[in-house]
């Protein structure tokens, strides 16, 4: 089964308020069907559940279906999603786009997120250990949920654009904390209707482990991450 549409037109490069890519038509129809089945019937765990997240996460009103190593071993769809994303052709193309090495002591994490009414996400640049962030939206009612897209902010933390909350569309960027190019983004207001999305992150293992060691609480690294 092919999970991803690999056309170059999937990614549209944008320069304002900082470098990012708008994503469209990311998953194939067969992959979409499987994702919506998980959304409707999957076993979502709260973001503070120790088998999902670290104890110091700030997320509340968020539930997660992790494409973990455990599910990788048991679920052919999860395995195909992970393996195809990790393929040499895909990773080399993403490295070309973001101008960063995404393999070599790095980690891949994929999850379906379910944000419940009351969820908030303030302006932030993403953690220093993240090398790549991509979020794909999965509305059940695109009209009702159109206000739930991700906002991107300029260096004065003023909203400059909002990525539309459209089915199988989203955005991708490489987090930056440099002066003059901090990748500020977030969610305007408070979620008032259940919000589903698919999140992909690539982390620098050493930087992540350094942060883990500086915090109380453990993270299920062995189950959560796929090596790159």
Z-matrix of the N, CA and C atoms (Angstrom, degrees):
N
C 1 1.460
C 2 1.524 1 110.09
N 3 1.327 2 116.04 1 131.62
C 4 1.462 3 120.72 2 174.41
C 5 1.525 4 109.36 3 -88.01
N 6 1.332 5 117.38 4 127.30
C 7 1.463 6 121.78 5 -175.13
C 8 1.529 7 113.25 6 -99.03
N 9 1.337 8 117.70 7 -25.14
C 10 1.456 9 120.24 8 -171.87
C 11 1.524 10 111.24 9 -124.50
N 12 1.327 11 115.71 10 143.27
C 13 1.461 12 121.20 11 170.86
C 14 1.525 13 107.78 12 -85.11
N 15 1.308 14 117.20 13 118.19
C 16 1.448 15 121.61 14 -170.73
C 17 1.520 16 113.77 15 -97.47
N 18 1.323 17 117.52 16 14.41
C 19 1.463 18 119.95 17 178.43
C 20 1.525 19 110.67 18 -64.65
N 21 1.344 20 118.02 19 140.30
C 22 1.471 21 120.60 20 175.53
C 23 1.528 22 112.50 21 -58.75
N 24 1.339 23 116.32 22 -22.65
C 25 1.466 24 119.93 23 -178.65
C 26 1.534 25 111.70 24 -74.00
N 27 1.343 26 116.21 25 -6.31
C 28 1.463 27 119.69 26 176.63
C 29 1.526 28 110.94 27 -63.52
N 30 1.338 29 116.91 28 -32.30
C 31 1.457 30 122.12 29 -176.10
C 32 1.529 31 110.44 30 -112.69
N 33 1.316 32 116.29 31 124.70
C 34 1.455 33 121.97 32 176.59
C 35 1.535 34 108.73 33 -113.84
N 36 1.318 35 117.02 34 115.94
C 37 1.465 36 120.25 35 -177.46
C 38 1.519 37 111.29 36 -74.19
N 39 1.334 38 115.43 37 133.75
C 40 1.470 39 122.45 38 179.48
C 41 1.536 40 108.24 39 -128.14
N 42 1.314 41 116.58 40 144.98
C 43 1.458 42 120.84 41 -174.53
C 44 1.529 43 113.97 42 -106.08
N 45 1.326 44 117.46 43 -17.79
C 46 1.461 45 119.40 44 -176.24
C 47 1.525 46 110.12 45 -119.68
N 48 1.335 47 117.14 46 140.60
C 49 1.474 48 128.30 47 1.24
C 50 1.527 49 113.56 48 -78.07
N 51 1.342 50 117.25 49 -8.88
C 52 1.458 51 124.42 50 174.75
C 53 1.525 52 106.55 51 -160.41
N 54 1.317 53 115.76 52 167.27
C 55 1.459 54 119.85 53 -173.17
C 56 1.529 55 111.94 54 -61.69
N 57 1.338 56 115.99 55 124.98
C 58 1.454 57 121.64 56 174.29
C 59 1.520 58 108.14 57 -156.37
N 60 1.303 59 115.84 58 173.94
C 61 1.462 60 121.05 59 179.18
C 62 1.512 61 108.79 60 -126.23
N 63 1.315 62 116.60 61 129.34
C 64 1.454 63 120.55 62 169.59
C 65 1.526 64 107.83 63 -82.23
N 66 1.312 65 115.99 64 136.82
C 67 1.459 66 122.09 65 -175.39
C 68 1.523 67 109.59 66 -112.52
N 69 1.304 68 116.42 67 136.93
C 70 1.465 69 120.85 68 175.72
C 71 1.520 70 109.32 69 -138.45
N 72 1.340 71 115.85 70 148.39
C 73 1.466 72 121.65 71 175.73
C 74 1.528 73 111.01 72 52.67
N 75 1.341 74 116.30 73 50.09
C 76 1.469 75 121.20 74 -171.63
C 77 1.521 76 112.81 75 -75.49
N 78 1.318 77 117.55 76 -49.55
C 79 1.463 78 121.57 77 -177.60
C 80 1.526 79 110.69 78 -96.62
N 81 1.328 80 116.09 79 150.96
C 82 1.459 81 121.02 80 172.92
C 83 1.526 82 109.11 81 -70.97
N 84 1.334 83 116.88 82 165.10
C 85 1.460 84 120.62 83 -179.13
C 86 1.528 85 111.57 84 -61.62
N 87 1.321 86 117.46 85 -38.39
C 88 1.461 87 120.06 86 -179.58
C 89 1.530 88 110.70 87 -65.33
N 90 1.325 89 116.47 88 -40.03
C 91 1.464 90 119.55 89 176.98
C 92 1.523 91 110.66 90 -66.33
N 93 1.332 92 116.57 91 -40.77
C 94 1.467 93 119.92 92 177.50
C 95 1.527 94 111.05 93 -58.47
N 96 1.317 95 116.70 94 -44.24
C 97 1.463 96 120.27 95 -179.83
C 98 1.528 97 110.61 96 -58.96
N 99 1.316 98 117.01 97 -41.96
C 100 1.460 99 121.07 98 179.50
C 101 1.519 100 111.66 99 -67.46
N 102 1.330 101 117.19 100 -39.62
C 103 1.462 102 120.65 101 179.76
C 104 1.522 103 110.76 102 -65.20
N 105 1.329 104 117.38 103 -43.06
C 106 1.459 105 119.69 104 179.06
C 107 1.526 106 111.73 105 -66.02
N 108 1.322 107 117.82 106 -31.69
C 109 1.460 108 120.40 107 174.92
C 110 1.527 109 110.32 108 -63.68
N 111 1.336 110 116.29 109 -42.13
C 112 1.464 111 119.94 110 177.49
C 113 1.522 112 110.20 111 -64.25
N 114 1.327 113 116.90 112 -42.21
C 115 1.459 114 119.95 113 179.30
C 116 1.519 115 111.61 114 -58.67
N 117 1.321 116 116.39 115 -36.95
C 118 1.463 117 120.70 116 -176.45
C 119 1.534 118 113.27 117 -84.61
N 120 1.342 119 116.51 118 -28.43
C 121 1.468 120 118.21 119 -171.64
C 122 1.527 121 113.82 120 -133.43
N 123 1.323 122 118.61 121 -1.32
C 124 1.455 123 120.92 122 -175.69
C 125 1.521 124 113.51 123 -73.63
N 126 1.319 125 115.37 124 159.65
C 127 1.460 126 122.85 125 -179.99
C 128 1.532 127 109.04 126 -89.22
N 129 1.328 128 116.04 127 91.49
C 130 1.461 129 121.62 128 179.47
C 131 1.529 130 109.40 129 -85.43
N 132 1.332 131 115.90 130 137.27
C 133 1.456 132 121.52 131 177.83
C 134 1.525 133 109.46 132 -112.30
N 135 1.334 134 116.04 133 150.24
C 136 1.460 135 119.97 134 178.91
C 137 1.521 136 109.59 135 -64.37
N 138 1.310 137 116.17 136 146.28
C 139 1.465 138 120.92 137 -177.23
C 140 1.519 139 112.66 138 -60.20
N 141 1.333 140 118.81 139 -22.41
C 142 1.459 141 121.64 140 177.53
C 143 1.526 142 112.78 141 -89.03
N 144 1.330 143 117.76 142 -1.84
C 145 1.455 144 119.98 143 176.60
C 146 1.537 145 108.64 144 -63.38
N 147 1.333 146 118.84 145 129.61
C 148 1.466 147 120.62 146 -175.39
C 149 1.518 148 114.21 147 -62.03
N 150 1.330 149 118.00 148 -19.91
C 151 1.466 150 119.55 149 177.87
C 152 1.523 151 112.26 150 -82.72
N 153 1.327 152 116.54 151 -7.29
C 154 1.459 153 121.24 152 -178.50
C 155 1.517 154 111.69 153 -110.92
N 156 1.312 155 116.55 154 -51.23
C 157 1.453 156 120.07 155 -169.99
C 158 1.507 157 110.90 156 -132.96
N 159 1.300 158 115.70 157 171.69
C 160 1.456 159 121.75 158 176.47
C 161 1.525 160 109.60 159 -82.13
N 162 1.303 161 116.03 160 155.91
C 163 1.460 162 120.74 161 -173.66
C 164 1.518 163 112.90 162 -65.15
N 165 1.343 164 116.65 163 -19.78
C 166 1.453 165 119.42 164 -174.64
C 167 1.530 166 113.26 165 -99.27
N 168 1.320 167 117.03 166 13.24
C 169 1.461 168 117.73 167 174.68
C 170 1.526 169 110.34 168 -64.28
N 171 1.321 170 115.94 169 146.34
C 172 1.458 171 121.40 170 179.38
C 173 1.530 172 112.32 171 -91.24
N 174 1.324 173 116.43 172 -4.62
C 175 1.455 174 119.82 173 -175.16
C 176 1.524 175 112.22 174 -68.94
N 177 1.306 176 116.49 175 130.91
C 178 1.456 177 122.85 176 171.37
C 179 1.522 178 107.16 177 -130.17
N 180 1.321 179 116.18 178 157.62
C 181 1.464 180 121.59 179 -176.66
C 182 1.526 181 111.65 180 58.19
N 183 1.320 182 116.66 181 24.40
C 184 1.466 183 121.47 182 177.84
C 185 1.521 184 109.62 183 -119.45
N 186 1.347 185 114.43 184 135.81
C 187 1.453 186 121.98 185 176.39
C 188 1.525 187 108.09 186 -123.78
N 189 1.334 188 115.44 187 153.33
C 190 1.458 189 118.87 188 -168.64
C 191 1.525 190 111.61 189 -140.32
N 192 1.331 191 114.29 190 138.10
C 193 1.457 192 121.55 191 171.04
C 194 1.523 193 105.96 192 -113.61
N 195 1.318 194 115.69 193 100.25
C 196 1.456 195 121.17 194 -173.56
C 197 1.523 196 111.91 195 -83.67
N 198 1.313 197 116.71 196 134.71
C 199 1.457 198 121.65 197 171.68
C 200 1.531 199 107.19 198 -82.88
N 201 1.319 200 114.60 199 71.97
C 202 1.458 201 122.87 200 -171.49
C 203 1.527 202 111.07 201 -80.36
N 204 1.330 203 115.00 202 172.88
C 205 1.460 204 119.49 203 175.79
C 206 1.531 205 110.58 204 -65.76
N 207 1.314 206 116.09 205 -34.61
C 208 1.462 207 119.76 206 177.96
C 209 1.525 208 110.48 207 -61.69
N 210 1.336 209 116.99 208 -46.49
C 211 1.467 210 119.85 209 178.09
C 212 1.528 211 110.88 210 -69.37
N 213 1.313 212 116.78 211 -32.25
C 214 1.466 213 120.99 212 177.52
C 215 1.529 214 110.65 213 -57.54
N 216 1.324 215 116.72 214 -39.55
C 217 1.463 216 121.13 215 -178.39
C 218 1.524 217 112.29 216 -73.19
N 219 1.322 218 117.53 217 -26.19
C 220 1.463 219 120.91 218 -171.31
C 221 1.525 220 114.05 219 -107.09
N 222 1.332 221 118.01 220 -22.82
C 223 1.460 222 121.69 221 -169.25
C 224 1.531 223 109.33 222 -118.86
N 225 1.327 224 117.00 223 114.88
C 226 1.466 225 120.20 224 -176.06
C 227 1.525 226 111.56 225 -63.83
N 228 1.342 227 118.38 226 -33.12
C 229 1.458 228 120.32 227 178.84
C 230 1.532 229 110.93 228 -65.48
N 231 1.326 230 117.17 229 -45.72
C 232 1.470 231 120.04 230 177.69
C 233 1.524 232 109.88 231 -61.06
N 234 1.315 233 117.14 232 -41.82
C 235 1.460 234 120.93 233 -179.44
C 236 1.520 235 111.42 234 -62.53
N 237 1.319 236 116.99 235 -43.12
C 238 1.463 237 120.15 236 179.62
C 239 1.528 238 110.95 237 -66.91
N 240 1.326 239 117.31 238 -38.93
C 241 1.464 240 120.71 239 178.35
C 242 1.518 241 110.96 240 -61.05
N 243 1.326 242 116.64 241 -46.92
C 244 1.457 243 121.04 242 -178.12
C 245 1.522 244 110.57 243 -67.49
N 246 1.321 245 117.35 244 -49.57
C 247 1.463 246 121.14 245 -175.17
C 248 1.519 247 111.90 246 -62.45
N 249 1.340 248 117.00 247 -42.08
C 250 1.463 249 118.54 248 -179.45
C 251 1.515 250 111.51 249 -68.82
N 252 1.340 251 117.74 250 -37.23
C 253 1.458 252 118.95 251 178.14
C 254 1.526 253 111.01 252 -66.98
N 255 1.332 254 117.16 253 -34.75
C 256 1.466 255 121.55 254 -179.15
C 257 1.527 256 113.11 255 -80.48
N 258 1.308 257 118.12 256 -2.94
C 259 1.461 258 120.52 257 -176.36
C 260 1.523 259 111.00 258 -59.61
N 261 1.321 260 115.71 259 150.65
C 262 1.467 261 120.52 260 -177.97
C 263 1.521 262 111.60 261 -56.50
N 264 1.333 263 117.52 262 -43.84
C 265 1.461 264 120.52 263 -177.22
C 266 1.526 265 111.07 264 -61.39
N 267 1.335 266 117.05 265 -43.61
C 268 1.459 267 119.95 266 -177.60
C 269 1.523 268 111.19 267 -69.26
N 270 1.326 269 117.64 268 -47.69
C 271 1.463 270 120.15 269 -178.16
C 272 1.530 271 111.23 270 -65.18
N 273 1.311 272 117.21 271 -39.96
C 274 1.467 273 119.54 272 177.76
C 275 1.523 274 111.22 273 -62.82
N 276 1.337 275 116.96 274 -37.61
C 277 1.467 276 119.72 275 178.22
C 278 1.526 277 110.61 276 -66.69
N 279 1.333 278 117.32 277 -42.89
C 280 1.462 279 120.24 278 178.85
C 281 1.526 280 111.07 279 -65.53
N 282 1.316 281 116.94 280 -37.98
C 283 1.476 282 120.42 281 176.34
C 284 1.525 283 110.17 282 -62.08
N 285 1.312 284 116.54 283 -39.01
C 286 1.464 285 120.57 284 176.90
C 287 1.526 286 111.04 285 -61.97
N 288 1.333 287 116.64 286 -40.72
C 289 1.462 288 120.18 287 -178.56
C 290 1.522 289 111.89 288 -68.31
N 291 1.322 290 117.31 289 -51.29
C 292 1.469 291 120.07 290 -171.65
C 293 1.525 292 113.57 291 -91.32
N 294 1.337 293 117.33 292 -7.13
C 295 1.468 294 121.89 293 177.87
C 296 1.518 295 112.18 294 60.09
N 297 1.353 296 115.19 295 40.43
C 298 1.460 297 121.21 296 175.76
C 299 1.517 298 108.97 297 -139.83
N 300 1.324 299 115.92 298 149.01
C 301 1.454 300 119.80 299 173.88
C 302 1.518 301 109.07 300 -76.72
N 303 1.306 302 116.21 301 126.76
C 304 1.455 303 121.35 302 -176.45
C 305 1.523 304 112.25 303 -109.41
N 306 1.318 305 116.81 304 5.00
C 307 1.459 306 121.71 305 175.60
C 308 1.515 307 109.56 306 -126.37
N 309 1.320 308 115.48 307 155.04
C 310 1.441 309 120.24 308 -179.58
C 311 1.518 310 111.43 309 103.95
N 312 1.318 311 116.40 310 88.76
C 313 1.466 312 122.91 311 -178.28
C 314 1.524 313 111.65 312 62.66
N 315 1.329 314 115.84 313 35.34
C 316 1.460 315 121.53 314 176.38
C 317 1.525 316 109.36 315 -118.29
N 318 1.334 317 116.05 316 169.44
C 319 1.451 318 121.64 317 -174.89
C 320 1.525 319 110.39 318 -135.96
N 321 1.323 320 115.34 319 143.25
C 322 1.466 321 122.97 320 178.18
C 323 1.518 322 109.19 321 -109.04
N 324 1.324 323 115.33 322 136.27
C 325 1.456 324 120.58 323 176.25
C 326 1.528 325 109.11 324 -133.51
N 327 1.331 326 116.99 325 130.85
C 328 1.460 327 122.84 326 177.72
C 329 1.521 328 109.44 327 -127.76
N 330 1.333 329 116.26 328 137.52
C 331 1.463 330 120.83 329 179.00
C 332 1.519 331 109.60 330 -151.56
N 333 1.329 332 115.49 331 151.22
C 334 1.457 333 121.28 332 164.63
C 335 1.520 334 106.58 333 -95.94
N 336 1.317 335 116.84 334 127.40
C 337 1.460 336 122.21 335 -179.79
C 338 1.521 337 110.33 336 -103.43
N 339 1.331 338 115.17 337 140.50
C 340 1.448 339 121.78 338 171.61
C 341 1.530 340 108.16 339 -122.97
N 342 1.314 341 115.93 340 108.09
C 343 1.455 342 121.22 341 179.59
C 344 1.522 343 108.82 342 -97.29
N 345 1.321 344 115.33 343 123.59
C 346 1.459 345 121.43 344 -176.22
C 347 1.530 346 110.69 345 -93.26
N 348 1.353 347 117.10 346 159.17
C 349 1.465 348 120.02 347 177.21
C 350 1.533 349 111.52 348 -49.69
N 351 1.318 350 114.89 349 134.05
C 352 1.456 351 121.52 350 -175.68
C 353 1.512 352 112.63 351 104.62
N 354 1.350 353 117.36 352 -15.75
C 355 1.460 354 120.35 353 179.85
C 356 1.521 355 110.37 354 -66.72
N 357 1.342 356 115.62 355 138.17
C 358 1.456 357 122.51 356 177.26
C 359 1.515 358 109.48 357 -132.56
N 360 1.302 359 116.51 358 148.89
C 361 1.462 360 121.67 359 176.02
C 362 1.525 361 107.96 360 -143.27
N 363 1.318 362 115.83 361 104.88
C 364 1.455 363 120.53 362 -177.01
C 365 1.516 364 113.17 363 -72.94
N 366 1.315 365 116.07 364 177.98
C 367 1.457 366 122.31 365 179.68
C 368 1.524 367 109.56 366 -67.03
N 369 1.332 368 116.27 367 130.89
C 370 1.467 369 121.19 368 -178.83
C 371 1.531 370 108.13 369 -158.61
N 372 1.338 371 117.85 370 160.99
C 373 1.468 372 120.68 371 -179.11
C 374 1.523 373 113.87 372 -98.94
N 375 1.317 374 119.78 373 -4.37
C 376 1.462 375 128.26 374 -168.96
C 377 1.531 376 109.65 375 82.22
N 378 1.309 377 115.00 376 156.35
C 379 1.460 378 120.74 377 -174.02
C 380 1.523 379 111.87 378 -67.77
N 381 1.328 380 114.87 379 154.92
C 382 1.466 381 120.46 380 -177.18
C 383 1.519 382 112.42 381 -66.53
N 384 1.336 383 117.72 382 -21.49
C 385 1.458 384 119.17 383 -178.33
C 386 1.527 385 112.92 384 -85.06
N 387 1.319 386 118.51 385 -4.51
C 388 1.462 387 120.14 386 -179.99
C 389 1.532 388 110.69 387 -85.17
N 390 1.330 389 115.16 388 132.15
C 391 1.459 390 121.60 389 178.02
C 392 1.525 391 111.36 390 -100.62
N 393 1.322 392 116.60 391 -26.06
C 394 1.467 393 121.38 392 -177.76
C 395 1.523 394 109.14 393 -151.24
N 396 1.325 395 115.64 394 136.63
C 397 1.456 396 122.24 395 174.25
C 398 1.522 397 107.96 396 -130.79
N 399 1.321 398 116.61 397 130.57
C 400 1.466 399 121.68 398 173.73
C 401 1.516 400 108.35 399 -138.58
N 402 1.321 401 116.58 400 137.50
C 403 1.462 402 121.95 401 179.25
C 404 1.518 403 108.90 402 -133.24
N 405 1.339 404 115.61 403 126.88
C 406 1.459 405 122.22 404 179.78
C 407 1.522 406 107.69 405 -115.60
N 408 1.321 407 116.85 406 134.29
C 409 1.462 408 121.53 407 -173.73
C 410 1.526 409 111.92 408 -92.24
N 411 1.365 410 114.54 409 147.87
C 412 1.462 411 121.34 410 179.22
C 413 1.523 412 110.22 411 -136.53
N 414 1.324 413 117.65 412 75.29
C 415 1.466 414 119.74 413 177.35
C 416 1.520 415 111.44 414 -72.40
N 417 1.324 416 115.64 415 146.41
C 418 1.459 417 120.67 416 168.04
C 419 1.528 418 109.25 417 -87.02
N 420 1.326 419 116.18 418 -31.65
C 421 1.460 420 122.70 419 178.03
C 422 1.522 421 107.08 420 -134.51
N 423 1.323 422 115.49 421 96.00
C 424 1.463 423 120.36 422 -171.80
C 425 1.521 424 112.74 423 -60.60
N 426 1.318 425 117.98 424 -34.74
C 427 1.462 426 121.02 425 -179.36
C 428 1.526 427 110.36 426 -68.47
N 429 1.331 428 116.23 427 -46.56
C 430 1.465 429 120.68 428 -177.33
C 431 1.518 430 112.57 429 -68.05
N 432 1.331 431 117.05 430 -25.51
C 433 1.461 432 120.65 431 -173.24
C 434 1.534 433 112.91 432 -106.05
N 435 1.318 434 118.10 433 8.90
C 436 1.458 435 120.57 434 -171.82
C 437 1.521 436 113.62 435 -63.04
N 438 1.338 437 118.11 436 -20.91
C 439 1.461 438 121.38 437 -178.45
C 440 1.532 439 112.52 438 -83.50
N 441 1.335 440 117.96 439 0.50
C 442 1.456 441 121.41 440 -172.46
C 443 1.523 442 113.48 441 -96.95
N 444 1.324 443 117.81 442 16.01
C 445 1.453 444 120.84 443 177.53
C 446 1.521 445 112.08 444 -69.84
N 447 1.329 446 115.94 445 168.51
C 448 1.462 447 122.32 446 -178.83
C 449 1.523 448 110.40 447 -85.89
N 450 1.324 449 115.95 448 130.38
C 451 1.465 450 121.51 449 177.47
C 452 1.520 451 109.95 450 -90.13
N 453 1.318 452 116.10 451 142.97
C 454 1.463 453 122.80 452 175.98
C 455 1.517 454 108.48 453 -118.89
N 456 1.337 455 115.75 454 139.16
C 457 1.457 456 121.26 455 -169.24
C 458 1.523 457 111.60 456 -121.21
N 459 1.345 458 114.88 457 151.85
C 460 1.452 459 119.53 458 175.85
C 461 1.529 460 109.45 459 -79.83
N 462 1.322 461 116.38 460 -174.39
C 463 1.457 462 120.13 461 -174.84
C 464 1.523 463 113.31 462 -71.28
N 465 1.324 464 116.70 463 -12.07
C 466 1.467 465 121.32 464 173.22
C 467 1.524 466 111.68 465 -94.51
N 468 1.338 467 116.02 466 8.82
C 469 1.462 468 123.87 467 179.87
C 470 1.527 469 112.57 468 62.19
N 471 1.322 470 114.37 469 36.56
C 472 1.459 471 120.78 470 173.57
C 473 1.526 472 108.44 471 -104.16
N 474 1.328 473 116.27 472 135.69
C 475 1.462 474 119.94 473 -178.44
C 476 1.525 475 110.26 474 -63.06
N 477 1.337 476 115.38 475 125.52
C 478 1.458 477 120.43 476 178.82
C 479 1.520 478 111.97 477 -108.34
N 480 1.326 479 117.58 478 -29.61
C 481 1.461 480 120.29 479 176.95
C 482 1.522 481 109.10 480 -156.05
N 483 1.326 482 115.79 481 162.11
C 484 1.455 483 121.58 482 175.18
C 485 1.519 484 107.84 483 -132.76
N 486 1.316 485 115.98 484 123.83
C 487 1.458 486 120.89 485 178.85
C 488 1.532 487 108.01 486 -72.08
N 489 1.313 488 116.56 487 129.07
C 490 1.461 489 120.89 488 -175.98
C 491 1.531 490 111.82 489 -65.95
N 492 1.325 491 115.10 490 139.11
C 493 1.462 492 121.60 491 179.58
C 494 1.526 493 108.01 492 -85.32
N 495 1.327 494 115.23 493 80.23
C 496 1.455 495 122.04 494 -176.12
C 497 1.517 496 110.06 495 -118.30
N 498 1.329 497 115.60 496 147.22
C 499 1.461 498 121.67 497 -177.34
C 500 1.522 499 111.98 498 -57.42
N 501 1.336 500 114.47 499 129.53
C 502 1.464 501 122.67 500 175.58
C 503 1.523 502 112.51 501 64.20
N 504 1.321 503 116.23 502 23.88
C 505 1.467 504 122.45 503 177.86
C 506 1.531 505 108.61 504 -127.01
N 507 1.317 506 116.19 505 164.80
C 508 1.460 507 119.81 506 178.90
C 509 1.508 508 111.24 507 174.34
N 510 1.316 509 116.22 508 -137.73
C 511 1.468 510 120.70 509 -175.10
C 512 1.523 511 109.60 510 -154.61
N 513 1.333 512 115.51 511 165.92
C 514 1.457 513 122.89 512 176.11
C 515 1.524 514 108.47 513 -147.95
N 516 1.323 515 116.65 514 144.03
C 517 1.467 516 120.12 515 174.31
C 518 1.518 517 108.90 516 -158.25
N 519 1.324 518 114.86 517 166.44
C 520 1.456 519 121.86 518 173.07
C 521 1.516 520 107.51 519 -107.30
N 522 1.346 521 118.35 520 114.40
C 523 1.465 522 120.66 521 -175.11
C 524 1.520 523 112.87 522 -55.68
N 525 1.320 524 114.70 523 139.70
C 526 1.467 525 121.66 524 179.94
C 527 1.524 526 109.33 525 -133.68
N 528 1.318 527 115.05 526 140.25
C 529 1.463 528 121.65 527 177.12
C 530 1.530 529 110.41 528 -120.78
N 531 1.317 530 117.07 529 16.87
C 532 1.454 531 121.49 530 -178.94
C 533 1.520 532 110.85 531 -72.33
N 534 1.341 533 115.95 532 147.48
C 535 1.460 534 120.32 533 175.11
C 536 1.523 535 109.29 534 -59.20
N 537 1.307 536 115.36 535 128.23
C 538 1.465 537 120.33 536 178.74
C 539 1.512 538 113.91 537 89.27
N 540 1.337 539 117.31 538 -7.24
C 541 1.470 540 119.41 539 -179.61
C 542 1.517 541 110.54 540 -149.01
N 543 1.302 542 116.93 541 52.08
C 544 1.460 543 121.22 542 176.45
C 545 1.526 544 108.70 543 -85.39
N 546 1.325 545 116.84 544 130.47
C 547 1.464 546 121.64 545 -172.15
C 548 1.536 547 110.62 546 -84.74
N 549 1.317 548 116.27 547 68.66
C 550 1.459 549 121.35 548 -179.89
C 551 1.532 550 110.61 549 -71.58
N 552 1.320 551 115.91 550 130.15
C 553 1.456 552 121.46 551 177.05
C 554 1.528 553 108.81 552 -154.42
N 555 1.308 554 117.08 553 169.86
C 556 1.454 555 120.68 554 -179.18
C 557 1.513 556 110.89 555 171.76
N 558 1.307 557 115.40 556 -164.63
C 559 1.463 558 122.16 557 -177.64
C 560 1.519 559 108.40 558 -123.14
N 561 1.319 560 116.54 559 120.25
C 562 1.458 561 120.67 560 179.32
C 563 1.529 562 110.58 561 -71.05
N 564 1.316 563 116.08 562 130.13
C 565 1.454 564 120.12 563 176.16
C 566 1.520 565 112.48 564 77.23
N 567 1.324 566 114.61 565 -155.95
C 568 1.460 567 122.82 566 -176.57
C 569 1.525 568 109.27 567 -123.01
N 570 1.324 569 116.05 568 137.25
C 571 1.464 570 120.46 569 178.74
C 572 1.527 571 109.66 570 -61.06
N 573 1.335 572 116.24 571 128.23
C 574 1.460 573 121.10 572 -178.16
C 575 1.524 574 112.44 573 -117.73
N 576 1.327 575 116.71 574 2.49
C 577 1.456 576 122.52 575 178.38
C 578 1.521 577 106.53 576 -151.71
N 579 1.310 578 118.09 577 145.71
C 580 1.461 579 120.57 578 -175.19
C 581 1.524 580 110.92 579 -54.41
N 582 1.316 581 115.42 580 130.64
C 583 1.474 582 123.17 581 -172.29
C 584 1.531 583 109.02 582 -121.11
N 585 1.335 584 116.67 583 118.39
C 586 1.460 585 121.90 584 178.98
C 587 1.530 586 110.53 585 -107.50
N 588 1.311 587 115.44 586 141.62
C 589 1.462 588 120.10 587 173.81
C 590 1.523 589 109.11 588 -155.47
N 591 1.318 590 114.97 589 163.45
C 592 1.461 591 121.98 590 178.22
C 593 1.519 592 107.32 591 -112.29
N 594 1.342 593 116.42 592 124.16
C 595 1.462 594 120.83 593 -175.80
C 596 1.526 595 110.01 594 -111.62
N 597 1.328 596 115.25 595 135.75
C 598 1.458 597 122.94 596 175.57
C 599 1.522 598 107.63 597 -125.18
N 600 1.331 599 115.94 598 128.09
C 601 1.464 600 120.84 599 175.86
C 602 1.521 601 109.94 600 -132.62
N 603 1.310 602 115.57 601 142.86
C 604 1.459 603 121.92 602 168.04
C 605 1.521 604 106.59 603 -117.22
N 606 1.343 605 115.61 604 126.76
C 607 1.461 606 122.37 605 -175.06
C 608 1.523 607 110.76 606 -114.69
N 609 1.315 608 114.80 607 149.78
C 610 1.457 609 121.89 608 167.59
C 611 1.531 610 107.66 609 -80.03
N 612 1.328 611 116.83 610 117.05
C 613 1.459 612 120.52 611 -173.67
C 614 1.528 613 112.25 612 -59.94
N 615 1.328 614 118.10 613 -46.89
C 616 1.460 615 120.93 614 -175.35
C 617 1.520 616 111.76 615 -64.05
N 618 1.339 617 116.60 616 -41.96
C 619 1.464 618 119.55 617 179.35
C 620 1.521 619 110.71 618 -67.46
N 621 1.323 620 116.45 619 -38.03
C 622 1.454 621 119.49 620 179.56
C 623 1.527 622 110.53 621 -66.72
N 624 1.321 623 117.29 622 -46.24
C 625 1.458 624 120.10 623 -179.40
C 626 1.523 625 111.12 624 -63.16
N 627 1.332 626 116.84 625 -32.99
C 628 1.458 627 120.14 626 176.59
C 629 1.520 628 110.81 627 -62.75
N 630 1.341 629 116.49 628 -40.81
C 631 1.462 630 119.34 629 178.57
C 632 1.523 631 110.58 630 -69.31
N 633 1.323 632 116.93 631 -41.13
C 634 1.458 633 120.37 632 178.11
C 635 1.522 634 110.38 633 -56.39
N 636 1.330 635 116.81 634 -44.27
C 637 1.461 636 121.22 635 -177.20
C 638 1.518 637 112.81 636 -67.86
N 639 1.344 638 116.46 637 -18.32
C 640 1.460 639 119.99 638 -178.99
C 641 1.526 640 112.18 639 -92.33
N 642 1.328 641 116.80 640 -2.16
C 643 1.464 642 121.47 641 -176.39
C 644 1.519 643 110.86 642 -118.78
N 645 1.318 644 114.83 643 158.67
C 646 1.453 645 119.85 644 171.60
C 647 1.523 646 108.43 645 -82.77
N 648 1.302 647 116.56 646 145.11
C 649 1.465 648 120.19 647 178.95
C 650 1.516 649 111.15 648 97.96
N 651 1.311 650 115.63 649 149.51
C 652 1.449 651 121.21 650 -177.61
C 653 1.518 652 110.85 651 -108.14
N 654 1.309 653 114.81 652 159.91
C 655 1.456 654 121.01 653 178.29
C 656 1.521 655 108.12 654 -120.49
N 657 1.332 656 118.78 655 138.89
C 658 1.465 657 120.80 656 -176.05
C 659 1.527 658 111.98 657 -76.34
N 660 1.333 659 115.66 658 62.85
C 661 1.463 660 120.88 659 -172.80
C 662 1.522 661 111.76 660 -56.66
N 663 1.314 662 116.82 661 -44.23
C 664 1.461 663 119.93 662 -174.46
C 665 1.523 664 112.20 663 -61.99
N 666 1.324 665 116.91 664 -29.64
C 667 1.453 666 119.94 665 -178.84
C 668 1.521 667 112.53 666 -94.17
N 669 1.327 668 116.98 667 -29.18
C 670 1.456 669 120.98 668 -170.07
C 671 1.517 670 113.40 669 -81.94
N 672 1.316 671 117.76 670 -33.87
C 673 1.451 672 120.31 671 -165.18
C 674 1.516 673 112.67 672 -108.78
N 675 1.307 674 114.07 673 152.04
C 676 1.472 675 122.36 674 174.32
C 677 1.524 676 107.11 675 -116.90
N 678 1.299 677 116.58 676 129.07
C 679 1.461 678 120.86 677 -173.99
C 680 1.525 679 111.61 678 -72.62
N 681 1.314 680 114.79 679 144.22
C 682 1.462 681 122.00 680 175.29
C 683 1.525 682 109.30 681 -120.55
